[in-house]
Every structure is written in structure tokens, then in C-alpha cells.
């Protein structure tokens, strides 16, 4: 059976909102968009390249899908564009309609957690979740996440949407790998404690 692997940028106080650009997500009056960009370094680039080299299918929430589509297909000079364009993309949304505009995109209909559970059984391939915090929280409630790769930045914002918000279910995780970047970011890989011994690092 395939695995669901969450890739997320976080601050020390757990904020996941708008790491990439100032205008990425201003909900709630958030004014710190783009906070992760100054910390990107070759270590993070290598980690990202290792992840995409495995060619997982991508699992995206609506906001992340629309944001990626507005940016990446136009960046023809970036190797990530080709990977994202060619990857099979599954999109969780109750408002989008097919056909979706980005190539290789499939809409997950109905409840996202239920649709993904069926896909995991059917396809047997890995799914990488990029960003998509609301979707990740839904998958947490369904106990569908097999691995978290959290890039924890040495930064406290004091406001913004948090990944592990109040009300998410209890989860006992085991640390299975760490990398430290030149800018002080800790890339920590966690798996559910009961499953951590079942996969090689």
C-alpha cells in the first residue's frame, strides 16, 4: 500500500501560513507572508530534489493547487516546474469542477480522507502532500498520514495558521531522521510511533 508523506514548512511556534510569498495567504490579516524564503539553502534544495526524484503522486488542497498553478507552469527555467507539471496531481476540493486546468490533475470527489483511503488501496503508490494545511488536518483526523517531513525554521511569528492547531487528534510520533541546514532550519522526519519500525530510514 502506498504511503502519504506530508511536506511542510513551519516556524518554531508551528505557523504554516504563507511561507513562500508576501501575497500567498493573507487570511486573518496575516502580514508575514514569505517568511521561509530567506532560509532556503543548498541543503534544503538537495532534500527537495531527493523527494521529487522518487516521483510520488501529489496530493493538494484547493488553495495550494490554485496557488501552484498560478506560479509553476510559467517558470520554464526551473527544474521543479517540469516535475510538478508531469506529476500526477490529486486535488481535494468541494468547489472545483473537472476538467481541472493543470495537466495531469484529477479531482477527488466527496470526502477527501475517504477518497484518499480508497486511492491508497487501489494504486499502491506514495502520495506527497505539499503545503495544504487544511487537507493535512483532515488526513490527521482520518489517521492517513504515514510520514511528516517538517522543515522547522528558527523563527517565531506569534500569529498565523498553525499545523497542529487546537482540536487535532492525539498523535504519538517517532523521529526517524534529521538534517540541519546552514541557515538553522531543522528538517525533521517523523512517523507514527507504531509504524516507525516498519520502514527503513
BAZAVEX-64533 format. One line per 3 residues: number of its first residue (from 1); their letters; for each residue x, y, z of N, C-alpha, C, O, CB. Coordinates in Angstrom, 1 decimal, decimal comma. Glycine has a CB too. Layout:
NUM = A = X:Y:Z:X:Y:Z:X:Y:Z:X:Y:Z:X:Y:Z  ...
//
This chain:
1 = XXX = 0,8:-1,2:0,0:0,0:0,0:0,0:0,9:1,2:0,0:1,9:1,3:0,7:-0,9:0,0:1,2  0,5:2,3:-0,7:1,2:3,5:-0,8:1,2:4,3:0,5:0,3:4,0:1,4:0,7:4,4:-1,9  2,1:5,2:0,7:2,2:6,0:1,9:1,8:7,4:1,6:1,9:7,9:0,4:3,7:6,0:2,5
4 = XXX = 1,4:8,1:2,6:1,1:9,6:2,5:2,1:10,3:3,2:2,3:10,1:4,5:-0,4:9,9:3,0  2,9:11,2:2,5:4,0:11,8:3,1:3,8:13,3:3,1:3,6:13,9:2,0:5,4:11,5:2,4  3,7:14,0:4,2:3,4:15,4:4,3:4,7:16,2:4,4:5,6:15,9:5,1:2,6:15,7:5,6
7 = XXX = 4,8:17,2:3,5:6,0:18,1:3,5:5,5:19,5:3,9:4,6:20,0:3,2:6,7:18,1:2,1  6,0:20,0:4,9:5,5:21,3:5,4:6,6:22,1:6,0:7,5:21,7:6,7:4,5:21,0:6,5  6,6:23,4:5,7:7,4:24,4:6,3:6,7:25,0:7,6:5,5:25,3:7,5:7,7:25,6:5,3
10 = XXX = 7,4:25,0:8,7:6,8:25,5:9,9:7,8:26,5:10,6:9,0:26,4:10,4:6,5:24,3:10,9  7,2:27,4:11,4:8,0:28,2:12,3:8,1:27,4:13,6:7,5:26,4:13,8:7,4:29,6:12,5  8,9:28,0:14,5:9,1:27,3:15,9:7,7:27,3:16,6:7,5:26,4:17,4:10,1:28,0:16,7
13 = XXX = 6,9:28,3:16,4:5,6:28,3:17,0:4,5:27,6:16,2:3,3:27,8:16,4:5,2:29,7:17,4  4,9:26,8:15,2:4,0:26,0:14,5:3,2:26,6:13,3:2,3:26,0:12,8:3,1:25,4:15,4  3,5:27,8:13,0:2,8:28,5:11,9:3,2:27,9:10,5:4,4:27,7:10,3:3,1:30,0:11,9
16 = XXX = 2,2:27,6:9,7:2,4:27,1:8,4:2,0:28,0:7,3:2,2:27,8:6,1:1,7:25,8:8,2  1,4:29,2:7,7:0,7:30,0:6,7:1,7:30,8:5,9:2,6:31,4:6,4:-0,2:31,0:7,4  1,5:30,8:4,6:2,2:31,7:3,6:3,7:31,7:3,7:4,3:32,8:3,9:1,7:33,1:3,7
19 = XXX = 4,4:30,5:3,7:5,8:30,6:3,8:6,5:31,1:2,5:7,6:31,6:2,6:6,3:29,2:4,0  5,9:31,1:1,4:6,6:31,4:0,1:6,6:32,8:-0,3:7,6:33,3:-0,8:6,0:30,6:-0,9  5,5:33,5:-0,2:5,4:34,9:-0,8:4,5:35,8:0,1:3,7:35,3:0,9:4,8:34,8:-2,2
22 = XXX = 4,7:37,1:0,0:4,0:38,0:0,8:2,5:38,0:0,6:1,7:38,1:1,5:4,5:39,4:0,6  2,1:37,7:-0,7:0,7:37,7:-1,0:0,1:36,3:-1,1:-1,0:36,1:-1,6:0,5:38,4:-2,3  0,8:35,3:-0,6:0,4:33,9:-0,7:-0,9:33,6:0,0:-1,8:32,9:-0,6:1,5:33,0:-0,3
25 = XXX = -1,0:34,1:1,2:-2,2:33,8:2,0:-2,3:34,9:3,1:-1,6:34,8:4,1:-2,2:32,3:2,6  -3,2:35,8:2,9:-3,3:36,9:3,9:-4,6:36,7:4,8:-5,0:37,7:5,4:-3,4:38,2:3,2  -5,2:35,6:4,8:-6,3:35,4:5,7:-6,0:35,7:7,1:-4,9:35,5:7,6:-6,8:33,9:5,6
28 = XXX = -7,0:36,3:7,8:-6,9:36,7:9,1:-6,0:37,9:9,3:-5,5:38,2:10,4:-6,3:35,6:9,9  -5,7:38,6:8,2:-4,8:39,8:8,3:-3,3:39,4:8,4:-2,6:40,2:8,9:-5,2:40,6:9,4  -3,0:38,2:8,0:-1,6:37,7:8,2:-0,6:38,6:7,4:-0,8:38,8:6,2:-1,5:36,3:7,7
31 = XXX = 0,4:39,1:8,0:1,3:40,1:7,4:2,7:39,6:7,3:3,6:40,4:6,9:1,3:41,4:8,2  3,0:38,3:7,5:4,3:37,8:7,5:4,6:36,9:6,3:5,6:36,1:6,4:4,6:37,1:8,8  3,8:36,9:5,3:4,0:36,0:4,1:5,4:36,1:3,6:6,0:37,2:3,5:3,0:36,4:3,1
34 = XXX = 5,9:34,9:3,1:7,2:34,9:2,6:8,3:34,6:3,6:9,5:34,8:3,4:7,6:36,1:1,9  7,9:34,2:4,8:8,9:34,1:6,0:9,9:33,0:5,8:11,0:33,1:6,3:8,1:33,8:7,2  9,6:32,0:4,9:10,6:30,9:4,8:11,7:31,2:3,8:12,7:30,6:3,8:9,8:29,6:4,4
37 = XXX = 11,4:32,1:2,8:12,3:32,3:1,7:13,7:32,6:2,1:14,7:32,1:1,5:11,8:33,4:0,8  14,0:33,5:3,1:15,4:33,8:3,4:16,2:32,6:4,0:17,4:32,7:4,0:15,4:34,9:4,5  15,5:31,6:4,4:16,2:30,4:5,0:16,6:29,3:4,0:17,2:28,3:4,3:15,4:29,8:6,1
40 = XXX = 16,1:29,5:2,7:16,3:28,4:1,7:17,8:28,3:1,4:18,4:29,4:1,1:15,5:28,6:0,5  18,4:27,1:1,4:19,8:27,0:1,2:20,0:25,7:0,4:19,1:25,0:0,1:20,6:27,0:2,5  21,3:25,3:0,0:21,5:24,1:-0,8:21,1:22,8:-0,1:20,8:21,9:-0,7:23,0:24,0:-1,1
43 = XXX = 21,2:22,8:1,3:20,7:21,6:2,0:19,2:21,4:1,7:18,8:20,2:1,5:21,0:21,7:3,5  18,5:22,4:1,8:17,0:22,3:1,6:16,8:21,9:0,1:15,8:21,2:-0,2:16,3:23,6:2,0  17,5:22,5:-0,8:17,4:22,2:-2,2:17,6:20,7:-2,5:16,9:20,1:-3,2:18,3:23,1:-3,1
46 = XXX = 18,7:20,2:-1,9:19,0:18,8:-2,0:17,9:17,9:-1,5:17,5:16,9:-2,1:20,3:18,4:-1,4  17,4:18,2:-0,3:16,3:17,5:0,3:15,1:17,5:-0,6:14,4:16,4:-0,8:16,0:18,0:1,7  14,8:18,6:-1,2:13,6:18,7:-2,1:13,8:17,9:-3,3:12,9:17,2:-3,8:13,3:20,2:-2,5
49 = XXX = 15,1:17,9:-3,8:15,4:17,1:-5,0:15,3:15,6:-4,8:14,8:14,9:-5,6:16,8:17,5:-5,5  15,8:15,2:-3,6:15,7:13,8:-3,3:14,2:13,3:-3,2:13,9:12,2:-3,6:16,4:13,5:-1,9  13,3:14,2:-2,7:11,9:13,9:-2,6:11,3:13,7:-3,9:10,5:12,8:-4,2:11,2:14,9:-1,8
52 = XXX = 11,5:14,7:-4,8:10,9:14,7:-6,1:11,5:13,6:-7,0:10,8:13,2:-8,0:10,9:16,0:-6,8  12,7:13,2:-6,8:13,3:12,1:-7,6:12,6:10,8:-7,4:12,6:10,0:-8,3:14,8:11,9:-7,2  11,8:10,7:-6,4:11,1:9,4:-6,2:9,7:9,5:-6,9:9,0:8,5:-7,0:10,8:9,2:-4,7
55 = XXX = 9,4:10,6:-7,5:8,3:10,8:-8,4:7,0:10,3:-7,7:6,2:9,5:-8,3:8,5:10,0:-9,7  6,7:10,8:-6,5:5,4:10,4:-5,9:4,2:11,2:-6,6:4,5:12,2:-7,3:5,3:10,7:-4,4  3,0:10,7:-6,5:1,9:11,5:-6,9:1,7:12,6:-5,9:2,1:12,5:-4,8:0,6:10,6:-7,0
58 = XXX = 1,2:13,7:-6,3:1,0:14,9:-5,5:-0,5:15,0:-5,0:-1,4:14,7:-5,8:1,4:16,2:-6,2  -0,6:15,3:-3,7:-1,9:15,5:-3,2:-2,0:16,9:-2,7:-1,2:17,3:-1,8:-2,2:14,4:-2,0  -3,0:17,7:-3,2:-3,0:19,1:-2,9:-4,5:19,5:-2,5:-5,4:19,0:-3,1:-2,6:19,9:-4,1
61 = XXX = -4,5:20,5:-1,6:-5,8:21,1:-1,3:-6,1:22,2:-2,4:-5,2:22,5:-3,2:-5,8:21,7:0,1  -7,3:22,7:-2,4:-7,7:23,6:-3,4:-6,8:24,9:-3,5:-6,3:25,3:-4,5:-9,1:24,0:-3,3  -6,6:25,5:-2,3:-5,8:26,8:-2,3:-4,4:26,5:-2,8:-3,9:27,3:-3,6:-5,8:27,3:-0,8
64 = XXX = -3,8:25,4:-2,3:-2,4:25,2:-2,8:-2,4:24,9:-4,2:-1,4:25,3:-4,9:-1,8:24,0:-1,9  -3,3:24,1:-4,7:-3,4:23,8:-6,1:-3,5:25,0:-7,0:-2,7:25,2:-7,9:-4,6:22,8:-6,4  -4,4:25,9:-6,6:-4,6:27,1:-7,4:-3,4:28,0:-7,3:-3,0:28,7:-8,3:-5,8:27,9:-7,0
67 = XXX = -2,8:28,1:-6,2:-1,6:28,9:-6,0:-0,4:28,3:-6,8:0,3:29,1:-7,5:-1,2:29,0:-4,5  -0,2:27,0:-6,7:0,9:26,4:-7,5:0,6:26,6:-9,0:1,6:26,9:-9,8:1,0:24,9:-7,2  -0,6:26,4:-9,5:-0,9:26,6:-10,9:-0,7:28,0:-11,4:-0,3:28,2:-12,6:-2,4:26,2:-11,2
70 = XXX = -0,9:29,0:-10,5:-0,6:30,4:-10,9:0,8:30,7:-11,0:1,2:31,7:-11,6:-1,3:31,3:-9,9  1,7:29,9:-10,5:3,1:30,2:-10,4:4,0:29,2:-11,3:4,7:29,7:-12,2:3,6:30,1:-9,0  3,9:27,9:-11,0:4,9:27,0:-11,5:4,9:26,7:-13,0:6,0:26,7:-13,6:4,7:25,7:-10,8
73 = XXX = 3,7:26,6:-13,7:3,8:26,3:-15,1:4,5:27,4:-15,9:5,0:27,2:-17,0:2,4:26,1:-15,7  4,5:28,6:-15,4:5,2:29,7:-16,1:6,7:29,8:-15,8:7,4:30,6:-16,5:4,5:31,0:-15,7  7,2:29,1:-14,9:8,6:29,1:-14,5:9,4:28,1:-15,3:9,7:27,0:-14,8:8,8:28,9:-13,0
76 = XXX = 9,6:28,4:-16,6:10,2:27,4:-17,5:11,7:27,2:-17,3:12,2:26,2:-17,8:9,9:27,9:-18,9  12,3:28,1:-16,5:13,7:27,9:-16,2:14,0:27,2:-14,9:15,2:27,1:-14,5:14,4:29,3:-16,2  13,0:26,6:-14,3:13,2:26,0:-13,0:12,9:24,5:-13,2:11,8:24,1:-13,7:12,2:26,6:-12,0
79 = XXX = 13,8:23,6:-12,8:13,6:22,2:-12,9:12,4:21,6:-12,2:11,8:20,6:-12,5:14,8:21,4:-12,5  12,0:22,3:-11,1:10,8:21,9:-10,4:9,5:22,0:-11,2:8,6:21,3:-11,0:10,7:22,7:-9,1  9,5:23,0:-12,1:8,3:23,1:-13,0:8,0:21,9:-13,7:6,9:21,5:-13,8:8,5:24,3:-13,9
82 = XXX = 9,0:21,3:-14,3:8,8:20,1:-15,1:8,3:19,0:-14,3:7,4:18,2:-14,7:10,1:19,6:-15,8  8,9:18,8:-13,1:8,4:17,8:-12,2:6,9:18,0:-11,8:6,1:17,0:-11,8:9,3:17,7:-10,9  6,6:19,2:-11,4:5,2:19,5:-11,0:4,3:19,4:-12,1:3,1:18,9:-11,9:5,2:20,9:-10,4
85 = XXX = 4,7:19,8:-13,3:3,8:19,7:-14,5:3,5:18,2:-14,8:2,3:17,9:-15,1:4,4:20,4:-15,7  4,5:17,4:-14,7:4,4:16,0:-15,2:3,8:15,1:-14,1:3,3:14,0:-14,4:5,7:15,5:-15,6  3,9:15,5:-12,8:3,4:14,6:-11,8:1,9:14,5:-11,8:1,2:15,4:-12,3:3,8:15,2:-10,4
88 = XXX = 1,4:13,3:-11,4:0,0:13,1:-11,3:-0,4:13,9:-10,0:0,1:13,7:-9,0:-0,4:11,6:-11,2  -1,4:14,7:-10,2:-1,9:15,6:-9,1:-3,3:15,2:-8,7:-4,2:15,2:-9,6:-1,8:17,1:-9,5  -3,5:14,9:-7,5:-4,9:14,7:-7,0:-5,3:15,9:-6,1:-4,5:16,3:-5,2:-5,0:13,4:-6,1
91 = XXX = -6,5:16,4:-6,4:-6,8:17,7:-5,8:-8,1:17,5:-4,9:-9,1:17,0:-5,4:-7,1:18,8:-6,8  -8,0:17,8:-3,6:-9,1:17,7:-2,7:-9,9:19,0:-2,7:-9,4:20,1:-2,3:-8,7:17,3:-1,3  -11,1:19,0:-3,2:-11,9:20,3:-3,2:-13,4:19,9:-3,4:-13,8:19,0:-4,1:-11,5:21,2:-4,4
94 = XXX = -14,2:20,7:-2,7:-15,7:20,6:-2,8:-16,2:21,6:-3,8:-17,4:21,6:-4,1:-16,4:20,7:-1,5  -15,4:22,5:-4,3:-15,9:23,6:-5,1:-15,3:23,6:-6,5:-16,0:24,1:-7,5:-15,5:25,0:-4,5  -14,2:23,0:-6,8:-13,6:22,9:-8,1:-14,4:21,9:-8,9:-15,0:21,0:-8,4:-12,1:22,6:-8,1
97 = XXX = -14,4:22,1:-10,2:-15,1:21,2:-11,2:-14,1:20,7:-12,2:-13,2:21,4:-12,6:-16,3:21,9:-11,8  -14,3:19,5:-12,7:-13,5:19,0:-13,8:-14,0:19,5:-15,1:-15,2:19,7:-15,2:-13,4:17,4:-13,8  -13,2:19,7:-16,1:-11,7:19,3:-16,1:-10,9:20,4:-15,4:-11,2:21,6:-15,5:-11,2:19,2:-17,5
100 = XXX = -9,9:20,0:-14,6:-9,0:20,9:-13,9:-8,0:21,5:-14,9:-7,7:20,8:-15,9:-8,3:20,2:-12,8  -7,6:22,7:-14,7:-6,8:23,4:-15,8:-5,3:22,9:-15,9:-4,8:23,0:-17,0:-6,7:24,8:-15,5  -4,7:22,3:-14,9:-3,3:22,0:-14,9:-3,2:20,5:-15,4:-4,0:19,7:-15,0:-2,7:22,1:-13,5
103 = XXX = -2,3:20,2:-16,3:-2,2:18,9:-16,8:-2,0:17,9:-15,7:-1,4:18,1:-14,6:-1,0:18,8:-17,8  -2,5:16,6:-16,0:-2,3:15,5:-15,1:-3,0:15,8:-13,7:-2,5:15,3:-12,7:-0,9:15,2:-14,9  -4,1:16,4:-13,7:-4,8:16,8:-12,4:-6,1:16,0:-12,4:-6,9:16,0:-13,3:-5,1:18,3:-12,3
106 = XXX = -6,4:15,4:-11,2:-7,6:14,6:-11,0:-8,3:15,2:-9,8:-7,7:15,3:-8,7:-7,4:13,1:-10,9  -9,6:15,4:-9,8:-10,3:15,9:-8,7:-10,8:14,7:-7,8:-11,3:13,8:-8,3:-11,6:16,7:-9,1  -10,5:14,9:-6,5:-11,0:13,9:-5,5:-12,4:14,3:-5,1:-12,6:15,4:-4,5:-10,1:13,7:-4,3
109 = XXX = -13,4:13,5:-5,4:-14,8:13,9:-5,2:-15,2:13,4:-3,8:-14,7:12,4:-3,3:-15,7:13,3:-6,2  -16,1:14,2:-3,1:-16,6:13,8:-1,8:-15,6:14,1:-0,7:-14,8:15,0:-0,8:-17,0:12,4:-1,8  -15,7:13,3:0,3:-14,8:13,4:1,5:-13,3:13,1:1,1:-13,1:12,0:0,6:-15,2:12,6:2,7
112 = XXX = -12,4:14,0:1,3:-11,0:13,8:0,9:-10,4:12,6:1,5:-9,7:11,9:0,9:-10,2:15,1:1,1  -10,6:12,5:2,9:-10,0:11,4:3,6:-10,5:10,0:3,0:-9,7:9,1:2,9:-10,2:11,5:5,1  -11,7:9,9:2,8:-12,3:8,7:2,3:-11,8:8,4:0,9:-11,5:7,2:0,6:-13,8:8,7:2,3
115 = XXX = -11,7:9,4:0,0:-11,2:9,2:-1,3:-9,8:8,8:-1,3:-9,4:8,0:-2,1:-11,4:10,5:-2,1  -9,0:9,4:-0,5:-7,6:9,1:-0,4:-7,4:7,6:0,1:-6,5:6,9:-0,4:-6,8:10,1:0,5  -8,1:7,3:1,1:-8,0:5,9:1,6:-8,3:4,9:0,5:-7,6:3,9:0,5:-9,0:5,7:2,8
118 = XXX = -9,3:5,2:-0,3:-9,6:4,2:-1,4:-8,4:4,2:-2,4:-8,1:3,2:-3,0:-10,9:4,6:-2,1  -7,9:5,4:-2,7:-6,8:5,5:-3,7:-5,5:4,8:-3,2:-4,9:4,1:-4,0:-6,4:7,0:-3,9  -5,2:4,9:-1,9:-4,1:4,2:-1,3:-4,2:2,7:-1,6:-3,2:2,0:-1,9:-3,9:4,5:0,2
121 = XXX = -5,4:2,2:-1,3:-5,6:0,7:-1,6:-5,5:0,4:-3,0:-5,0:-0,7:-3,4:-7,0:0,3:-1,0  -6,1:1,2:-3,9:-6,2:0,9:-5,3:-4,9:1,0:-6,0:-4,5:0,2:-6,8:-7,2:1,8:-5,9  -4,1:2,1:-5,7:-2,9:2,4:-6,6:-1,6:1,9:-6,0:-0,7:1,5:-6,7:-2,8:3,9:-6,7
124 = XXX = -1,5:1,8:-4,7:-0,3:1,3:-4,0:1,0:2,2:-4,3:2,1:1,7:-4,2:0,0:-0,1:-4,6  0,8:3,5:-4,5:1,9:4,4:-4,7:1,9:5,4:-3,6:0,9:5,6:-2,9:1,8:5,0:-6,1  3,1:6,1:-3,5:3,2:7,1:-2,5:2,6:8,4:-3,0:2,6:8,7:-4,2:4,7:7,3:-2,2
127 = XXX = 2,1:9,2:-2,0:1,5:10,5:-2,2:2,3:11,5:-1,4:2,4:11,3:-0,2:0,0:10,5:-1,9  2,7:12,6:-2,0:3,4:13,6:-1,3:2,4:14,8:-1,2:1,8:15,3:-2,2:4,7:14,1:-2,1  2,2:15,2:0,0:1,3:16,4:0,3:2,2:17,6:0,5:3,0:17,6:1,4:0,4:16,2:1,5
130 = XXX = 2,0:18,6:-0,4:2,8:19,8:-0,3:1,9:20,9:0,2:0,9:21,3:-0,4:3,4:20,2:-1,7  2,4:21,5:1,4:1,5:22,5:2,0:0,2:22,0:2,3:0,1:20,9:2,9:1,4:23,7:1,0  -0,9:22,7:1,9:-2,3:22,2:2,0:-2,6:21,8:3,5:-3,1:20,7:3,8:-2,5:20,9:1,2
133 = XXX = -2,5:22,8:4,3:-2,6:22,6:5,8:-4,0:22,1:6,2:-4,1:21,2:7,0:-2,3:23,8:6,5  -5,1:22,7:5,6:-6,4:22,2:6,0:-6,6:20,8:5,6:-7,2:20,0:6,3:-7,5:23,1:5,3  -6,1:20,4:4,4:-6,2:19,0:4,0:-5,4:18,1:4,9:-5,9:17,0:5,3:-5,7:18,8:2,5
136 = XXX = -4,2:18,5:5,3:-3,4:17,7:6,2:-4,2:17,4:7,5:-4,2:16,3:8,0:-2,1:18,4:6,5  -4,8:18,5:8,0:-5,6:18,3:9,3:-6,7:17,3:9,1:-7,0:16,6:10,0:-6,1:19,7:9,8  -7,3:17,3:7,9:-8,4:16,4:7,7:-7,8:14,9:7,6:-8,4:14,0:8,1:-9,1:16,7:6,4
139 = XXX = -6,6:14,8:7,0:-6,0:13,5:6,9:-5,5:13,0:8,3:-5,5:11,8:8,6:-4,8:13,5:6,0  -5,1:13,9:9,2:-4,8:13,6:10,5:-5,9:12,9:11,2:-5,8:11,9:11,9:-4,3:14,8:11,3  -7,1:13,5:11,1:-8,3:13,0:11,7:-8,7:11,6:11,2:-9,3:10,8:11,9:-9,5:14,0:11,5
142 = XXX = -8,3:11,3:10,0:-8,5:10,0:9,4:-7,4:9,0:9,6:-7,4:7,9:9,1:-8,8:10,1:8,0  -6,3:9,4:10,3:-5,1:8,6:10,6:-4,5:8,1:9,3:-4,2:6,9:9,2:-5,5:7,4:11,5  -4,4:9,0:8,3:-4,0:8,6:7,0:-2,5:9,0:6,7:-2,0:8,7:5,6:-4,9:9,1:5,9
145 = XXX = -1,9:9,7:7,6:-0,5:10,2:7,3:0,5:9,2:7,8:0,5:8,8:9,0:-0,3:11,6:8,0  1,4:8,8:6,9:2,4:7,8:7,2:3,8:8,5:7,6:4,6:7,8:8,2:2,6:6,9:6,1  4,0:9,7:7,1:5,2:10,4:7,4:5,1:11,9:7,3:4,4:12,4:6,5:6,3:9,9:6,4
148 = XXX = 5,7:12,6:8,2:5,8:14,0:8,2:7,2:14,4:8,0:8,1:14,0:8,7:5,3:14,6:9,6  7,5:15,3:7,0:8,8:15,9:6,8:8,6:17,4:7,1:8,1:18,1:6,2:9,4:15,6:5,3  9,0:17,8:8,2:8,8:19,1:8,7:10,0:20,0:8,7:11,0:19,6:9,3:8,1:19,1:10,1
151 = XXX = 10,0:21,0:7,9:11,2:22,0:7,9:10,9:23,1:8,9:10,1:24,0:8,6:11,4:22,5:6,4  11,5:22,9:10,1:11,2:23,8:11,2:12,2:25,0:11,2:13,4:24,8:11,4:11,3:23,0:12,5  11,7:26,2:11,0:12,5:27,4:10,8:12,8:28,0:12,2:11,9:28,1:13,0:11,9:28,4:9,9
154 = XXX = 14,0:28,6:12,4:14,3:29,3:13,7:13,6:30,7:13,7:14,3:31,7:13,7:15,8:29,4:13,9  12,3:30,7:13,8:11,6:31,9:13,7:10,3:31,8:14,5:9,6:30,7:14,4:11,3:32,3:12,2  9,9:32,8:15,2:8,6:32,8:16,0:7,8:34,0:15,4:8,3:35,2:15,5:8,9:32,9:17,5
157 = XXX = 6,6:33,7:14,9:5,8:34,8:14,3:4,7:35,3:15,3:4,4:36,5:15,2:5,2:34,3:13,1  4,2:34,4:16,1:3,2:34,9:17,1:1,8:35,0:16,6:0,9:35,2:17,3:3,6:36,2:17,6  1,7:34,7:15,3:0,3:34,8:14,7:0,4:33,9:13,4:1,4:33,6:12,9:-0,2:36,2:14,4
160 = XXX = -0,8:33,5:12,9:-0,9:32,8:11,7:-1,5:31,4:12,0:-1,7:31,0:13,1:0,5:32,6:11,1  -1,9:30,8:10,9:-2,5:29,4:10,9:-1,5:28,4:11,3:-0,4:28,3:10,7:-3,2:29,1:9,6  -1,8:27,5:12,2:-0,9:26,5:12,7:-1,2:25,1:12,2:-2,4:24,8:12,1:-0,8:26,6:14,3
163 = XXX = -0,2:24,3:12,0:-0,5:23,0:11,5:-1,2:22,1:12,6:-2,2:21,5:12,4:0,8:22,3:11,1  -0,6:22,2:13,8:-1,1:21,4:14,9:-1,9:22,3:15,8:-1,6:22,7:16,9:0,1:20,7:15,8  -3,1:22,7:15,2:-4,0:23,6:15,9:-4,8:22,8:17,0:-4,8:21,6:17,0:-4,9:24,2:14,9
166 = XXX = -5,4:23,6:17,9:-6,2:23,0:18,9:-7,3:22,2:18,3:-8,0:22,6:17,3:-6,8:24,1:19,8  -7,5:21,0:18,8:-8,6:20,1:18,3:-8,1:19,0:17,4:-8,8:18,1:17,0:-9,5:20,9:17,5  -6,8:19,1:16,9:-6,3:17,9:16,1:-6,1:16,7:17,1:-5,9:16,9:18,3:-4,9:18,3:15,4
169 = XXX = -6,3:15,5:16,5:-6,2:14,3:17,4:-4,9:14,0:18,0:-3,8:14,4:17,4:-6,7:13,1:16,6  -4,8:13,3:19,1:-3,6:12,9:19,7:-2,8:12,0:18,7:-3,4:11,1:18,0:-3,9:12,0:21,0  -1,5:12,3:18,6:-0,7:11,5:17,7:0,7:11,3:18,3:1,4:12,3:18,7:-0,5:12,2:16,3
172 = XXX = 1,1:10,1:18,5:2,5:9,8:19,0:3,4:9,5:17,8:3,1:8,6:17,1:2,4:8,6:20,1  4,4:10,3:17,7:5,3:10,2:16,6:6,7:9,8:17,0:7,1:10,1:18,2:5,4:11,6:15,8  7,5:9,3:16,1:8,9:8,9:16,4:9,7:9,6:15,3:9,5:9,5:14,1:9,1:7,4:16,3
175 = XXX = 10,8:10,2:15,8:11,8:10,9:15,0:12,6:9,8:14,3:13,2:9,0:15,0:12,6:11,9:15,8  12,7:9,9:12,9:13,4:8,8:12,2:14,6:9,4:11,4:15,5:8,7:10,9:12,5:8,0:11,3  14,6:10,8:11,3:15,7:11,4:10,5:15,8:12,9:10,8:14,7:13,5:11,0:15,6:11,1:9,0
178 = XXX = 16,9:13,4:10,8:17,1:14,9:10,9:18,2:15,4:10,0:19,2:14,7:9,8:17,3:15,3:12,4  18,0:16,6:9,5:19,0:17,3:8,7:19,0:18,7:9,2:17,9:19,3:9,5:18,8:17,2:7,2  20,2:19,3:9,4:20,2:20,7:9,8:20,8:21,5:8,6:21,9:21,2:8,1:21,1:20,9:11,1
181 = XXX = 20,2:22,6:8,3:20,7:23,4:7,2:21,7:24,5:7,6:21,9:24,7:8,8:19,5:24,1:6,4  22,3:25,2:6,7:23,2:26,2:7,0:22,6:27,4:7,6:23,2:28,3:8,2:24,0:26,6:5,8  21,2:27,5:7,5:20,5:28,7:8,0:19,8:28,4:9,3:19,0:29,2:9,8:19,5:29,2:6,9
184 = XXX = 20,0:27,2:9,8:19,4:26,9:11,1:18,1:26,2:11,0:17,4:25,9:12,1:19,2:28,1:11,9  17,6:25,8:9,8:16,4:25,0:9,7:16,7:23,6:10,0:17,7:23,0:9,6:15,8:25,2:8,2  15,8:23,0:10,8:15,9:21,6:11,1:14,8:20,8:10,3:13,6:21,1:10,4:15,7:21,3:12,6
187 = XXX = 15,3:19,9:9,4:14,4:19,1:8,6:14,2:17,8:9,3:15,1:16,9:9,3:14,9:18,9:7,1  13,1:17,7:10,0:12,8:16,5:10,9:11,8:15,6:10,2:10,7:16,1:9,8:12,3:17,0:12,3  12,1:14,3:10,2:11,1:13,3:9,6:10,6:12,5:10,7:11,3:11,9:11,5:11,9:12,4:8,6
190 = XXX = 9,3:12,5:10,8:8,6:11,7:11,9:7,6:10,7:11,2:7,1:10,9:10,1:7,8:12,7:12,8  7,4:9,6:11,9:6,4:8,6:11,5:5,6:8,3:12,7:6,1:8,4:13,9:7,1:7,3:10,9  4,4:7,8:12,5:3,6:7,4:13,7:4,4:6,3:14,4:5,0:5,4:13,9:2,2:6,8:13,2
193 = XXX = 4,4:6,4:15,7:5,3:5,6:16,6:5,1:4,1:16,3:6,0:3,4:16,4:5,0:5,9:18,0  3,8:3,7:16,1:3,6:2,3:15,9:4,1:1,8:14,6:4,3:0,6:14,4:2,1:1,9:16,1  4,3:2,7:13,6:4,7:2,3:12,3:6,2:2,6:12,0:6,7:2,2:11,0:3,9:3,0:11,2
196 = XXX = 6,8:3,3:12,9:8,2:3,8:12,6:9,2:2,7:12,4:10,1:2,8:11,6:8,7:4,7:13,8  9,0:1,6:13,1:9,9:0,5:12,9:9,7:-0,3:11,7:10,4:-1,3:11,4:9,8:-0,4:14,1  8,6:0,0:10,9:8,3:-0,9:9,7:8,9:-0,4:8,4:8,8:-1,1:7,4:6,8:-0,8:9,6
199 = XXX = 9,6:0,8:8,5:10,2:1,3:7,2:11,7:1,6:7,5:12,0:2,2:8,6:9,4:2,5:6,7  12,5:1,3:6,6:13,9:1,8:6,7:13,9:3,3:6,5:13,2:3,8:5,7:14,8:1,0:5,7  14,9:4,0:7,2:15,0:5,4:7,0:15,6:5,7:5,7:15,8:6,9:5,4:15,8:6,0:8,2
//
